């Protein structure tokens, strides 16, 4: 019985780990991003669908849809030595996209989270 309880506790603890710890993706809050981008310019990539992007996005962001495979296909055209800032609706897809980039050898990749949070933080948008 004690072994079963220990197994359950271990399983619950492993599930509670934040996704960024599991993938080692560098995360930035909107405030951290604002500071970071002034020191380290980079390419801003919105990994949401084209429809989401068309409804509103951060200024100077390019769109590369993670869900339909456009993002994965575009990796071969990107410079692995440059800096990339990724976002989506909630930070989930951008975390996965950042992990994909890291696995492909990109060193300076940041997940900056979700569009609504970035917009609420005062980052300039285009509607």
Secondary structure, DSSP 4 states (H G I P E B T S, - for coil): -HHHHHHHHHHHHHHTS-HHHHHT-EE--HHHHHHHHHHS--EEEE-S-HHHHHH-EETT-EE--TTTTHHHHHGGGS-TTSEEEEEESSSHHHHHHHHHHHHTT--EEEEEEEHHHHHHTT--EE-
